[in-house]
Amino acid sequence: MSQADTEVNVQDLEQEGEIAADYVEGLLDIGDFDGDIDMDVEGERAMVAVVGASLDELVGRRGEVLEALQELTRLAVHRKTGNRTRLMLDIGGYRERRRAELTKLGEDVAAEVTRTGEPKPLAAMTPFERKIVHDAIAAAGLRSESEGEEPTRYVVVFPQ
């Protein structure tokens, strides 16, 4: 990929972030929620984060409301650009906290599977959560696979 392609790609991602930020800001206004919006580009993905007090309602139980808001935001970006987006939405730092929890879970399960030599299935997770666990398992030198069907898809960790 040339430098020009990279620059265009970053510009496209920045545009996605701006569209998403405008959409999320509109949702916050409708719901009368206070929050500031941060935008960034990480790797090949636009990142939009809402930061502020009392945003737990927008995260929901186990991030369910956040996942729904992310999908709606992705649809809004798709409608404006005509392109699918891998945009990531975070609210109140939930995804960062969850990433740390899941990385620790992956490390702990890898240690257990190494110790016992037995495969270990985990609870159902979202695609975002499974990716974090898969990455932690791979970093520990073990193999993992996703099994089952959405929304009950889960990770199984295998010994070496």
Secondary structure, DSSP 8 states (H G I E B T S, - for coil): --HHHHHHHHHHHHHHHHHHHHHHHHHHHHHT---EEEEEEETTEEEEEEESSS-HHHH-GGGHHHHHHHHHHHHHHHHHHSS----EEEETTHHHHHHHHHHHHHHHHHHHHHHH---EEEEE--HHHHHHHHHHHHHTT-EEEEES-TTS-EEEEE--
